[in-house]
Amino acid sequence: MSLSDILLLVLAGFAAGGMNALAGGGTFFSFPALLAAGLPPVTANATNAVALWPASLAGAWAARTSLRPLGRYLLPLLLAGLCGGLLGGLLLLAGGDDIFANLIPWLLLTATGLFAASPWLSRWLAARRAEAAQPPHSKLSLAAHIGVSIYGGYFGAGMGILQLAAFSIEGHPLGRANALKNLISAVIYSVATATFIVAGRVSWYELAVLLIGATLGGYAGGALGQRLPPALLRALVVVVGTSMTLYYFRATYFAG
């Protein structure tokens, strides 16, 4: 890696860690930076997923108290996350760099749209859901969770918003839906991380540099969380996501 690549990844990691601590959307900073540093698309995505893995484990651990009473109710959800995350990771590896490169603009467009719409989506769901102590699993809801898990294993940006929507529609109150999201995200990232490591698609040097920046950014984001308006932060993520989406559409379909 050149000095400019190291600086780029530290800054991108700092921005990603800070934004994840404040408003979410850190992938819009870290994933394009890994591509710009010269990593192939699949390796960049795999490395980015591994970088997000520790945070997902921390989120699941923090939610353990609210999830413990659910007991065996969690088993189908954990199985859906495990199978979907594994399948998504395998699809990423099987498709290769060319297919994934062509999908990058569409995946970024989907993630940006989900992030931008999440406040309205949350209010819409809150107005319509009927909360239940333990909503029953249905074939449709489990299929939806498997689909979201496949997306998470394949790319992941915006996955949390999809999970919150699925759990809220089922009837979970927002606090428990968020805890369930953290748990299933940890399962998805864990199995996808293991898949990418076994396949040898993680670039460890870039990962180490990115994690240094992300750790510093997460600390700074936590310190600034009470001072900056959330609407401003969300707007920044949407602007970055839109810019990256337009750039990769141009680079993928209109270059040359």
Backbone as CSV, one residue per row, in Angstrom:
resi,resn,N_x,N_y,N_z,CA_x,CA_y,CA_z,C_x,C_y,C_z
1,MET,0.837,-1.196,0.000,0.000,0.000,0.000,0.870,1.244,0.000
2,SER,0.456,2.233,-0.764,1.158,3.510,-0.770,0.713,4.351,0.430
3,LEU,1.503,5.391,0.695,1.152,6.275,1.810,-0.203,6.932,1.584
4,SER,-0.508,7.276,0.329,-1.807,7.899,0.024,-2.952,6.924,0.280
5,ASP,-2.747,5.624,-0.023,-3.784,4.621,0.247,-4.007,4.463,1.742
6,ILE,-2.904,4.470,2.512,-3.027,4.353,3.966,-3.799,5.534,4.529
7,LEU,-3.454,6.728,4.058,-4.154,7.927,4.533,-5.628,7.880,4.157
8,LEU,-5.923,7.445,2.928,-7.314,7.338,2.477,-8.106,6.384,3.370
9,LEU,-7.530,5.225,3.683,-8.248,4.235,4.473,-8.416,4.677,5.925
10,VAL,-7.414,5.360,6.475,-7.557,5.878,7.841,-8.686,6.902,7.901
11,LEU,-8.707,7.818,6.924,-9.750,8.838,6.904,-11.124,8.217,6.654
12,ALA,-11.183,7.254,5.723,-12.461,6.594,5.446,-12.935,5.799,6.659
13,GLY,-12.003,5.108,7.320,-12.363,4.376,8.524,-12.841,5.305,9.627
14,PHE,-12.167,6.439,9.761,-12.585,7.429,10.762,-13.999,7.917,10.470
15,ALA,-14.272,8.240,9.200,-15.604,8.706,8.821,-16.643,7.613,9.022
16,ALA,-16.295,6.375,8.649,-17.244,5.266,8.789,-17.546,4.989,10.256
17,GLY,-16.498,4.936,11.084,-16.718,4.692,12.509,-17.517,5.803,13.162
18,GLY,-17.214,7.042,12.800,-17.946,8.171,13.361,-19.400,8.184,12.940
19,MET,-19.657,7.931,11.658,-21.037,7.963,11.174,-21.845,6.801,11.733
20,ASN,-21.237,5.631,11.867,-21.964,4.499,12.458,-22.327,4.776,13.906
21,ALA,-21.455,5.502,14.620,-21.751,5.844,16.011,-22.823,6.916,16.111
22,LEU,-22.955,7.755,15.076,-23.877,8.884,15.138,-25.209,8.616,14.444
23,ALA,-25.141,8.114,13.199,-26.373,7.993,12.422,-26.433,6.750,11.557
24,GLY,-25.353,5.983,11.469,-25.301,4.845,10.556,-24.823,5.267,9.180
25,GLY,-24.633,4.304,8.301,-24.236,4.606,6.933,-22.741,4.637,6.706
26,GLY,-21.964,4.052,7.634,-20.519,4.084,7.494,-19.991,3.358,6.280
27,THR,-20.731,2.365,5.787,-20.295,1.608,4.615,-20.103,2.510,3.392
28,PHE,-20.874,3.603,3.312,-20.737,4.509,2.174,-19.363,5.174,2.132
29,PHE,-18.650,5.173,3.256,-17.300,5.729,3.296,-16.247,4.632,3.129
30,SER,-16.422,3.519,3.837,-15.375,2.501,3.887,-15.295,1.656,2.616
31,PHE,-16.424,1.232,2.074,-16.393,0.356,0.904,-15.800,1.039,-0.331
32,PRO,-16.237,2.255,-0.705,-15.599,2.916,-1.854,-14.109,3.183,-1.635
33,ALA,-13.713,3.445,-0.382,-12.293,3.696,-0.111,-11.463,2.442,-0.369
34,LEU,-11.997,1.288,-0.006,-11.288,0.035,-0.276,-11.163,-0.210,-1.775
35,LEU,-12.201,0.123,-2.527,-12.116,0.022,-3.986,-11.067,0.987,-4.525
36,ALA,-11.078,2.215,-4.016,-10.130,3.227,-4.485,-8.699,2.852,-4.141
37,ALA,-8.511,2.081,-3.066,-7.174,1.639,-2.688,-6.668,0.515,-3.577
38,GLY,-7.499,0.053,-4.503,-7.060,-0.928,-5.483,-7.509,-2.348,-5.234
39,LEU,-8.369,-2.575,-4.239,-8.839,-3.937,-3.994,-9.887,-4.330,-5.025
40,PRO,-9.889,-5.584,-5.472,-10.969,-6.066,-6.345,-12.308,-5.956,-5.619
41,PRO,-13.418,-5.813,-6.351,-14.710,-5.571,-5.707,-15.102,-6.592,-4.643
42,VAL,-14.946,-7.890,-4.936,-15.342,-8.906,-3.960,-14.449,-8.828,-2.720
43,THR,-13.148,-8.647,-2.905,-12.233,-8.531,-1.776,-12.536,-7.284,-0.953
44,ALA,-12.859,-6.181,-1.625,-13.220,-4.952,-0.910,-14.463,-5.170,-0.063
45,ASN,-15.462,-5.831,-0.613,-16.696,-6.070,0.134,-16.461,-7.040,1.282
46,ALA,-15.670,-8.083,1.045,-15.368,-9.041,2.102,-14.591,-8.373,3.227
47,THR,-13.615,-7.559,2.885,-12.815,-6.855,3.887,-13.683,-5.887,4.678
48,ASN,-14.595,-5.210,3.993,-15.500,-4.293,4.672,-16.421,-5.034,5.641
49,ALA,-16.896,-6.212,5.235,-17.766,-7.009,6.110,-17.029,-7.436,7.369
50,VAL,-15.770,-7.844,7.227,-14.985,-8.242,8.395,-14.747,-7.039,9.313
51,ALA,-14.565,-5.861,8.721,-14.369,-4.648,9.521,-15.603,-4.325,10.357
52,LEU,-16.795,-4.661,9.850,-18.040,-4.392,10.566,-18.366,-5.463,11.606
53,TRP,-17.696,-6.594,11.526,-18.022,-7.739,12.372,-17.899,-7.451,13.871
54,PRO,-16.782,-6.848,14.362,-16.696,-6.604,15.813,-17.825,-5.733,16.347
55,ALA,-18.204,-4.713,15.570,-19.297,-3.839,16.021,-20.604,-4.605,16.115
56,SER,-20.835,-5.544,15.194,-22.074,-6.328,15.238,-22.102,-7.223,16.474
57,LEU,-20.962,-7.791,16.844,-20.896,-8.612,18.056,-21.150,-7.763,19.302
58,ALA,-20.581,-6.562,19.312,-20.798,-5.673,20.456,-22.269,-5.301,20.596
59,GLY,-22.923,-5.035,19.455,-24.344,-4.703,19.482,-25.193,-5.850,19.994
60,ALA,-24.851,-7.063,19.586,-25.605,-8.235,20.056,-25.402,-8.447,21.551
61,TRP,-24.189,-8.271,22.022,-23.906,-8.442,23.458,-24.656,-7.407,24.285
62,ALA,-24.695,-6.170,23.779,-25.392,-5.113,24.505,-26.887,-5.384,24.600
63,ALA,-27.443,-6.153,23.650,-28.888,-6.406,23.609,-29.286,-7.693,24.328
64,ARG,-28.341,-8.366,24.982,-28.608,-9.711,25.501,-29.713,-9.746,26.552
65,THR,-29.799,-8.692,27.366,-30.782,-8.693,28.447,-32.211,-8.705,27.915
66,SER,-32.465,-7.903,26.883,-33.819,-7.822,26.342,-34.170,-9.034,25.487
67,LEU,-33.169,-9.778,25.049,-33.434,-10.934,24.187,-33.549,-12.240,24.968
68,ARG,-32.971,-12.287,26.166,-32.944,-13.531,26.925,-34.332,-14.117,27.171
69,PRO,-35.361,-13.305,27.472,-36.690,-13.888,27.720,-37.313,-14.564,26.499
70,LEU,-36.831,-14.278,25.300,-37.437,-14.856,24.102,-37.098,-16.337,23.937
71,GLY,-35.990,-16.776,24.513,-35.667,-18.200,24.541,-35.676,-18.870,23.173
72,ARG,-36.448,-19.968,23.088,-36.464,-20.787,21.873,-37.120,-20.079,20.693
73,TYR,-37.824,-18.997,20.976,-38.411,-18.198,19.894,-37.336,-17.708,18.930
74,LEU,-36.112,-17.538,19.435,-35.022,-17.008,18.615,-34.464,-18.035,17.632
75,LEU,-34.681,-19.314,17.890,-34.005,-20.350,17.091,-34.293,-20.244,15.590
76,PRO,-35.566,-20.114,15.158,-35.800,-19.982,13.710,-35.148,-18.741,13.114
77,LEU,-35.125,-17.645,13.888,-34.504,-16.419,13.393,-32.999,-16.584,13.266
78,LEU,-32.386,-17.232,14.249,-30.940,-17.484,14.182,-30.603,-18.398,13.014
79,LEU,-31.441,-19.400,12.777,-31.208,-20.316,11.658,-31.358,-19.590,10.323
80,ALA,-32.357,-18.695,10.242,-32.546,-17.908,9.020,-31.332,-17.020,8.764
81,GLY,-30.819,-16.369,9.831,-29.640,-15.526,9.678,-28.416,-16.325,9.290
82,LEU,-28.258,-17.488,9.890,-27.111,-18.343,9.591,-27.132,-18.826,8.145
83,CYS,-28.266,-19.372,7.720,-28.365,-19.903,6.356,-28.310,-18.785,5.316
84,GLY,-29.033,-17.696,5.587,-29.043,-16.594,4.628,-27.690,-15.928,4.515
85,GLY,-27.013,-15.679,5.644,-25.696,-15.065,5.607,-24.687,-15.932,4.886
86,LEU,-24.738,-17.250,5.124,-23.835,-18.169,4.438,-24.108,-18.174,2.939
87,LEU,-25.396,-18.236,2.566,-25.739,-18.260,1.148,-25.322,-16.961,0.459
88,GLY,-25.559,-15.826,1.124,-25.164,-14.548,0.540,-23.666,-14.461,0.329
89,GLY,-22.895,-14.901,1.325,-21.445,-14.892,1.186,-20.970,-15.806,0.067
90,LEU,-21.564,-16.989,-0.037,-21.186,-17.922,-1.103,-21.566,-17.380,-2.484
91,LEU,-22.724,-16.711,-2.568,-23.118,-16.111,-3.842,-22.135,-15.025,-4.265
92,LEU,-21.673,-14.230,-3.299,-20.688,-13.197,-3.606,-19.416,-13.821,-4.158
93,LEU,-18.930,-14.876,-3.504,-17.700,-15.523,-3.940,-17.882,-16.233,-5.279
94,ALA,-19.032,-16.879,-5.466,-19.272,-17.618,-6.701,-19.449,-16.691,-7.899
95,GLY,-20.097,-15.529,-7.670,-20.328,-14.608,-8.775,-19.070,-13.947,-9.285
96,GLY,-18.117,-13.728,-8.394,-16.848,-13.149,-8.815,-16.899,-11.637,-8.952
97,ASP,-15.740,-11.077,-9.289,-15.584,-9.623,-9.331,-16.395,-8.961,-10.435
98,ASP,-16.488,-9.586,-11.603,-17.173,-8.938,-12.728,-18.654,-8.738,-12.447
99,ILE,-19.312,-9.786,-11.959,-20.746,-9.678,-11.670,-20.981,-8.682,-10.545
100,PHE,-20.175,-8.780,-9.489,-20.372,-7.875,-8.357,-20.107,-6.429,-8.754
101,ALA,-19.099,-6.207,-9.592,-18.792,-4.845,-10.039,-19.971,-4.228,-10.778
102,ASN,-20.667,-5.021,-11.582,-21.836,-4.515,-12.305,-23.021,-4.249,-11.374
103,LEU,-23.048,-4.938,-10.236,-24.150,-4.753,-9.300,-23.897,-3.625,-8.304
104,ILE,-22.661,-3.177,-8.174,-22.323,-2.161,-7.166,-23.216,-0.923,-7.262
105,PRO,-23.420,-0.324,-8.455,-24.283,0.866,-8.503,-25.692,0.588,-7.999
106,TRP,-26.240,-0.571,-8.341,-27.609,-0.894,-7.937,-27.682,-1.171,-6.442
107,LEU,-26.663,-1.826,-5.899,-26.639,-2.078,-4.459,-26.505,-0.776,-3.677
108,LEU,-25.656,0.135,-4.159,-25.523,1.435,-3.503,-26.808,2.244,-3.615
109,LEU,-27.477,2.147,-4.764,-28.750,2.851,-4.945,-29.790,2.326,-3.959
110,THR,-29.873,1.013,-3.817,-30.813,0.410,-2.870,-30.515,0.844,-1.443
111,ALA,-29.238,0.770,-1.065,-28.856,1.134,0.298,-29.111,2.609,0.577
112,THR,-28.804,3.475,-0.387,-29.033,4.911,-0.202,-30.522,5.202,-0.061
113,GLY,-31.332,4.575,-0.919,-32.776,4.770,-0.832,-33.343,4.314,0.489
114,LEU,-32.881,3.159,0.984,-33.351,2.658,2.269,-32.954,3.597,3.401
115,PHE,-31.712,4.063,3.372,-31.249,4.956,4.430,-32.028,6.268,4.405
116,ALA,-32.243,6.815,3.216,-32.959,8.084,3.107,-34.408,7.949,3.564
117,ALA,-35.024,6.798,3.281,-36.445,6.606,3.590,-36.686,6.084,4.993
118,SER,-35.624,5.734,5.727,-35.816,5.060,7.009,-36.629,5.861,8.030
119,PRO,-36.495,7.214,8.143,-37.336,7.920,9.120,-38.819,7.821,8.798
120,TRP,-39.177,7.959,7.526,-40.581,7.847,7.114,-41.064,6.409,7.253
121,LEU,-40.196,5.455,6.918,-40.569,4.055,7.056,-40.833,3.700,8.511
122,SER,-39.994,4.201,9.403,-40.179,3.919,10.827,-41.504,4.487,11.341
123,ARG,-41.819,5.709,10.944,-43.086,6.312,11.390,-44.284,5.563,10.809
124,TRP,-44.178,5.159,9.564,-45.277,4.431,8.915,-45.524,3.106,9.618
125,LEU,-44.436,2.403,9.964,-44.575,1.133,10.649,-45.126,1.314,12.056
126,ALA,-44.645,2.371,12.748,-45.097,2.612,14.116,-46.597,2.890,14.163
127,ALA,-47.123,3.518,13.114,-48.536,3.863,13.091,-49.427,2.673,12.760
128,ARG,-48.842,1.603,12.219,-49.663,0.512,11.715,-49.453,-0.829,12.413
129,ARG,-48.372,-0.976,13.156,-48.120,-2.291,13.726,-48.973,-2.511,14.981
130,ALA,-49.283,-3.751,15.217,-49.957,-4.155,16.453,-48.944,-4.951,17.263
131,GLU,-48.428,-4.353,18.338,-47.364,-4.982,19.087,-47.872,-6.232,19.797
132,ALA,-47.005,-7.232,19.845,-47.342,-8.491,20.493,-46.176,-8.930,21.359
133,ALA,-46.487,-9.684,22.431,-45.434,-10.128,23.334,-44.451,-11.046,22.614
134,GLN,-44.980,-11.923,21.766,-44.122,-12.834,21.015,-44.850,-13.195,19.721
135,PRO,-44.721,-12.344,18.693,-45.454,-12.578,17.445,-45.104,-13.942,16.850
136,PRO,-46.092,-14.682,16.377,-45.802,-16.012,15.839,-45.015,-15.933,14.542
137,HIS,-44.142,-16.929,14.347,-43.422,-17.019,13.086,-44.372,-17.533,12.000
138,SER,-44.212,-17.003,10.824,-44.961,-17.514,9.679,-43.972,-17.836,8.562
139,LYS,-44.430,-18.599,7.588,-43.556,-18.929,6.459,-43.117,-17.666,5.726
140,LEU,-44.043,-16.716,5.609,-43.732,-15.477,4.901,-42.690,-14.651,5.654
141,SER,-42.859,-14.551,6.992,-41.911,-13.738,7.758,-40.529,-14.380,7.773
142,LEU,-40.458,-15.700,7.905,-39.160,-16.363,7.890,-38.502,-16.264,6.513
143,ALA,-39.311,-16.325,5.457,-38.765,-16.145,4.104,-38.195,-14.739,3.936
144,ALA,-38.898,-13.752,4.517,-38.409,-12.373,4.449,-37.082,-12.235,5.188
145,HIS,-36.965,-12.867,6.361,-35.720,-12.792,7.123,-34.578,-13.499,6.392
146,ILE,-34.874,-14.598,5.735,-33.838,-15.285,4.952,-33.384,-14.396,3.794
147,GLY,-34.348,-13.736,3.138,-34.003,-12.843,2.032,-33.121,-11.690,2.485
148,VAL,-33.476,-11.085,3.623,-32.666,-9.987,4.159,-31.282,-10.498,4.541
149,SER,-31.208,-11.704,5.096,-29.928,-12.275,5.499,-29.046,-12.566,4.292
150,ILE,-29.638,-13.015,3.196,-28.868,-13.238,1.973,-28.280,-11.919,1.479
151,TYR,-29.116,-10.871,1.485,-28.626,-9.547,1.098,-27.494,-9.101,2.022
152,GLY,-27.642,-9.358,3.321,-26.608,-8.975,4.271,-25.305,-9.703,4.038
153,GLY,-25.366,-10.983,3.745,-24.157,-11.744,3.467,-23.511,-11.346,2.158
154,TYR,-24.340,-10.873,1.218,-23.818,-10.505,-0.105,-23.234,-9.103,-0.107
155,PHE,-23.935,-8.144,0.505,-23.458,-6.759,0.492,-23.592,-6.116,1.869
156,GLY,-24.801,-5.993,2.384,-24.978,-5.592,3.771,-25.394,-4.165,4.020
157,ALA,-25.015,-3.206,3.173,-25.389,-1.811,3.426,-26.904,-1.666,3.389
158,GLY,-27.487,-1.101,4.436,-28.928,-0.960,4.520,-29.636,-2.170,5.091
159,MET,-28.882,-3.212,5.427,-29.499,-4.436,5.949,-30.261,-4.172,7.242
160,GLY,-29.690,-3.345,8.122,-30.346,-3.088,9.398,-31.716,-2.464,9.239
161,ILE,-31.867,-1.595,8.244,-33.156,-0.958,8.005,-34.182,-1.995,7.553
162,LEU,-33.759,-2.907,6.683,-34.655,-3.971,6.231,-35.062,-4.870,7.397
163,GLN,-34.127,-5.167,8.271,-34.445,-6.016,9.421,-35.416,-5.328,10.371
164,LEU,-35.189,-4.053,10.650,-36.118,-3.321,11.512,-37.524,-3.324,10.928
165,ALA,-37.600,-3.146,9.607,-38.913,-3.158,8.960,-39.587,-4.512,9.124
166,ALA,-38.833,-5.593,8.902,-39.414,-6.935,8.993,-39.888,-7.235,10.414
167,PHE,-39.075,-6.914,11.416,-39.464,-7.190,12.797,-40.630,-6.309,13.253
168,SER,-40.637,-5.062,12.796,-41.722,-4.160,13.186,-43.043,-4.588,12.565
169,ILE,-43.021,-5.022,11.307,-44.238,-5.490,10.642,-44.801,-6.715,11.370
170,GLU,-43.923,-7.560,11.897,-44.376,-8.744,12.627,-45.084,-8.373,13.932
171,GLY,-44.805,-7.183,14.473,-45.462,-6.768,15.700,-44.539,-6.552,16.879
172,HIS,-43.229,-6.607,16.662,-42.293,-6.356,17.743,-42.215,-4.863,18.028
173,PRO,-42.209,-4.447,19.301,-41.969,-3.031,19.615,-40.568,-2.645,19.158
174,LEU,-40.364,-1.348,18.942,-39.137,-0.881,18.310,-37.889,-1.283,19.094
175,GLY,-37.949,-1.193,20.422,-36.783,-1.546,21.223,-36.370,-2.997,21.029
176,ARG,-37.357,-3.902,21.043,-37.033,-5.317,20.849,-36.654,-5.599,19.400
177,ALA,-37.287,-4.895,18.449,-36.918,-5.055,17.038,-35.458,-4.678,16.823
178,ASN,-35.005,-3.617,17.494,-33.617,-3.194,17.358,-32.671,-4.224,17.971
179,ALA,-33.073,-4.796,19.116,-32.250,-5.827,19.744,-32.157,-7.069,18.855
180,LEU,-33.279,-7.469,18.274,-33.278,-8.609,17.362,-32.420,-8.330,16.131
181,LYS,-32.502,-7.098,15.633,-31.671,-6.702,14.491,-30.193,-6.861,14.825
182,ASN,-29.794,-6.416,16.021,-28.394,-6.523,16.420,-27.941,-7.977,16.496
183,LEU,-28.798,-8.831,17.050,-28.447,-10.240,17.188,-28.303,-10.915,15.827
184,ILE,-29.294,-10.753,14.971,-29.255,-11.434,13.675,-28.146,-10.861,12.797
185,SER,-27.890,-9.561,12.902,-26.773,-8.969,12.158,-25.456,-9.602,12.575
186,ALA,-25.297,-9.847,13.879,-24.067,-10.478,14.363,-23.914,-11.881,13.784
187,VAL,-25.026,-12.614,13.694,-24.978,-13.956,13.108,-24.587,-13.877,11.636
188,ILE,-25.218,-12.969,10.910,-24.947,-12.837,9.476,-23.489,-12.448,9.232
189,TYR,-23.016,-11.427,9.950,-21.635,-10.982,9.758,-20.640,-12.060,10.203
190,SER,-20.991,-12.825,11.230,-20.081,-13.875,11.707,-19.907,-14.964,10.662
191,VAL,-21.009,-15.452,10.117,-20.905,-16.538,9.143,-20.313,-16.032,7.826
192,ALA,-20.663,-14.799,7.431,-20.075,-14.237,6.215,-18.582,-14.009,6.394
193,THR,-18.180,-13.508,7.571,-16.759,-13.296,7.853,-15.990,-14.610,7.779
194,ALA,-16.526,-15.654,8.411,-15.863,-16.962,8.365,-15.740,-17.456,6.931
195,THR,-16.786,-17.251,6.137,-16.767,-17.680,4.737,-15.684,-16.945,3.955
196,PHE,-15.606,-15.638,4.141,-14.625,-14.845,3.402,-13.191,-15.166,3.835
197,ILE,-13.000,-15.416,5.130,-11.655,-15.741,5.619,-11.200,-17.088,5.072
198,VAL,-12.076,-18.083,5.133,-11.738,-19.410,4.609,-11.426,-19.340,3.122
199,ALA,-12.172,-18.501,2.397,-11.962,-18.370,0.952,-10.739,-17.518,0.620
200,GLY,-10.130,-16.892,1.611,-8.947,-16.083,1.370,-9.221,-14.780,0.651
201,ARG,-10.417,-14.203,0.855,-10.775,-12.974,0.152,-10.711,-11.735,1.041
202,VAL,-10.062,-11.819,2.182,-9.910,-10.669,3.069,-8.499,-10.119,2.913
203,SER,-8.386,-8.824,2.710,-7.082,-8.162,2.617,-6.728,-7.603,3.997
204,TRP,-5.828,-8.277,4.684,-5.602,-8.002,6.096,-4.911,-6.667,6.347
205,TYR,-4.025,-6.258,5.470,-3.339,-4.983,5.682,-4.340,-3.819,5.597
206,GLU,-5.153,-3.823,4.545,-6.159,-2.777,4.414,-7.160,-2.828,5.559
207,LEU,-7.496,-4.038,5.997,-8.423,-4.194,7.113,-7.861,-3.561,8.392
208,ALA,-6.587,-3.815,8.670,-5.977,-3.280,9.883,-5.982,-1.755,9.875
209,VAL,-5.631,-1.169,8.732,-5.602,0.293,8.634,-7.017,0.859,8.799
210,LEU,-7.998,0.211,8.147,-9.379,0.665,8.232,-9.899,0.604,9.664
211,LEU,-9.543,-0.458,10.382,-10.023,-0.617,11.755,-9.419,0.431,12.688
212,ILE,-8.181,0.820,12.433,-7.576,1.880,13.250,-8.384,3.167,13.108
213,GLY,-8.663,3.534,11.850,-9.460,4.736,11.620,-10.866,4.616,12.176
214,ALA,-11.486,3.427,12.022,-12.859,3.233,12.496,-12.944,3.314,14.016
215,THR,-11.935,2.787,14.706,-11.925,2.847,16.161,-11.841,4.294,16.638
216,LEU,-10.943,5.055,16.026,-10.819,6.471,16.385,-12.099,7.237,16.041
217,GLY,-12.669,6.927,14.876,-13.891,7.600,14.464,-15.067,7.256,15.361
218,GLY,-15.152,5.995,15.790,-16.226,5.602,16.681,-16.152,6.327,18.015
219,TYR,-14.931,6.499,18.517,-14.764,7.235,19.766,-15.167,8.696,19.589
220,ALA,-14.701,9.303,18.489,-15.042,10.706,18.230,-16.536,10.878,18.011
221,GLY,-17.151,9.926,17.288,-18.579,10.006,17.046,-19.379,9.904,18.326
222,GLY,-18.940,9.010,19.225,-19.628,8.906,20.500,-19.530,10.180,21.320
223,ALA,-18.360,10.843,21.228,-18.174,12.086,21.980,-18.996,13.234,21.416
224,LEU,-19.208,13.216,20.102,-19.932,14.302,19.445,-21.436,14.053,19.345
225,GLY,-21.851,12.850,19.753,-23.234,12.447,19.523,-24.278,13.373,20.110
226,GLN,-23.948,14.036,21.214,-24.925,14.887,21.865,-24.896,16.322,21.343
227,ARG,-23.977,16.626,20.446,-23.792,18.006,20.019,-24.265,18.284,18.596
228,LEU,-24.269,17.269,17.752,-24.594,17.481,16.353,-26.028,17.042,16.059
229,PRO,-26.776,17.793,15.261,-28.155,17.426,14.945,-28.224,16.179,14.069
230,PRO,-29.033,15.190,14.442,-29.126,13.956,13.654,-29.542,14.202,12.205
231,ALA,-30.417,15.188,11.980,-30.870,15.460,10.612,-29.704,15.860,9.708
232,LEU,-28.771,16.617,10.249,-27.598,17.031,9.469,-26.728,15.833,9.129
233,LEU,-26.548,14.948,10.094,-25.729,13.770,9.861,-26.359,12.843,8.829
234,ARG,-27.669,12.660,8.940,-28.358,11.811,7.974,-28.253,12.411,6.574
235,ALA,-28.401,13.728,6.483,-28.294,14.392,5.180,-26.910,14.174,4.578
236,LEU,-25.873,14.219,5.422,-24.518,13.992,4.931,-24.367,12.588,4.361
237,VAL,-24.893,11.586,5.066,-24.805,10.209,4.582,-25.550,10.057,3.252
238,VAL,-26.734,10.667,3.148,-27.515,10.576,1.902,-26.761,11.232,0.748
239,VAL,-26.133,12.384,1.022,-25.361,13.064,-0.028,-24.187,12.195,-0.478
240,VAL,-23.467,11.613,0.482,-22.345,10.745,0.136,-22.828,9.514,-0.623
241,GLY,-23.903,8.890,-0.136,-24.436,7.713,-0.809,-24.897,8.017,-2.223
242,THR,-25.570,9.142,-2.400,-26.030,9.533,-3.738,-24.848,9.800,-4.656
243,SER,-23.838,10.473,-4.143,-22.649,10.773,-4.947,-21.936,9.499,-5.375
244,MET,-21.783,8.562,-4.432,-21.133,7.290,-4.758,-21.951,6.487,-5.761
245,THR,-23.273,6.515,-5.601,-24.142,5.800,-6.537,-23.988,6.351,-7.949
246,LEU,-24.055,7.670,-8.083,-23.907,8.292,-9.404,-22.535,8.011,-9.988
247,TYR,-21.504,8.075,-9.155,-20.141,7.831,-9.641,-20.012,6.413,-10.194
248,TYR,-20.524,5.415,-9.453,-20.360,4.033,-9.894,-21.278,3.682,-11.053
249,PHE,-22.420,4.353,-11.177,-23.224,4.170,-12.394,-22.447,4.670,-13.607
250,ARG,-21.834,5.829,-13.460,-21.056,6.388,-14.571,-19.849,5.526,-14.887
251,ALA,-19.122,5.105,-13.847,-17.918,4.307,-14.066,-18.237,2.931,-14.632
252,THR,-19.384,2.383,-14.247,-19.729,1.017,-14.672,-20.357,0.980,-16.055
253,TYR,-21.239,1.925,-16.350,-22.028,1.830,-17.571,-21.733,2.893,-18.617
254,PHE,-21.031,3.967,-18.228,-20.836,5.054,-19.185,-19.377,5.440,-19.369
255,ALA,-18.465,4.690,-18.763,-17.042,5.022,-18.913,-16.577,4.687,-20.318
256,GLY,-15.703,5.508,-20.834,-15.149,5.275,-22.173,-16.107,5.533,-23.285
